[in-house]
Amino acid sequence: MSLQGFLLLAAALFSLGLYGLLTRRNAVGILASVELMANAVNLNLVAFGRWHGVVDGQVFALFNTALTVAEAAIGLALVILLYRSRQDVLVDTATEMKG
């Protein structure tokens, strides 16, 4: 597969993630969309690293994956707290949680 194919696949993944991010009201769906967007970025990093013939892209993708896992853990903790206080995980109810 050529570099252009990888970039088109990553653009499609990122677009699907962005669409899900903008249209979902459920916090778990929003987190899944953010994960999809992060995977598209990782695909771009690895594709450009392969195209240049260096492993830097894979190293950055591995670091980005570690950051994404930490973000997912914090996000899921917030979703659990939201569910415990409001008994649902809709993002609209989270705006009422001030103070």
N, C-alpha and C positions, 0 to 999 in steps of 0.2 A: 504494500500500500504506500502511496506517495505522501509527501508532506501535505499536499493540498487535500487529500482524502481525510487525513487526521484532523486538519483544521476545520473542514466542513463538519465532521462528526462532532468535534468539540463545540462548534458554533450551534449545532442543533441541540446538543445536550444543554448548553448554557441557555439557549432560548426557551427550551422546555422548563428549565428550572426557574427562569425569570417569569414565565407565564404562570407557573404554579405559585410563585411568591406573590404575585400581584392579584391572583384570583382566589386564593385559599383564605378561609376564615379560621380554620382549625390550626392550632399551634403546631401540632405534630406534622401536618401537611406542609406548613411553612418551613419547619426544620428539614424535612425531606427535600424540599425544593432547594434550600441553601446547600445541602449536601450534594445534590446533583450539579449545581453550579460550581462547587469546589472541585468535583471530579472532572468537570470540563477544563478547568484551569490546570489540574494535574496532567490531563491528557496533552494539553498544549505544551507544558513544560517538558514532558518526556519526548514529544514529537520534535520540538526544536533542539533539544539536547542530542537526539539521534541524528538530526539533520546536520548539526555542526560536528558530530563525531566525538562529543565529550559526554561524560557522565554527570555533569553539573545539573542538567535538567532532572535526572532521576533523584539526585540528592535533594534538590529543592522540592520536588514532588513528595518525597518522603517526609521532609520537614513540614510541608503544607498539610500532609495527611495527619501528622501528629497534632498540629494546631486545630484541624477540623474535628478530630476526636475529642479534644478538650472542649471545643465549642459545643459539640453535641452533648457532652456530659453536663455542662452548665445549662444548656438550653432545656434538656430533659428534666433537670432538677427544678428549673423555673416552671415548666409545664406541670410537674407534680405538685408544686406549691399552689399553682393556679387552680388545679383540680381540687385540691384539699379545701381551698377557701371558697370557691364558687361552684363546685360540683359540675363544671364543664370546662372545656379547653378552648373555647372560642376567644379569639384575640380581642373582640369588641368588649368583653367583660374585663379584660386586663387594663383597659384605659381607666376604669373606675377605681383601680387599686392605687390610690395615692395616699401618702401620709405615713 
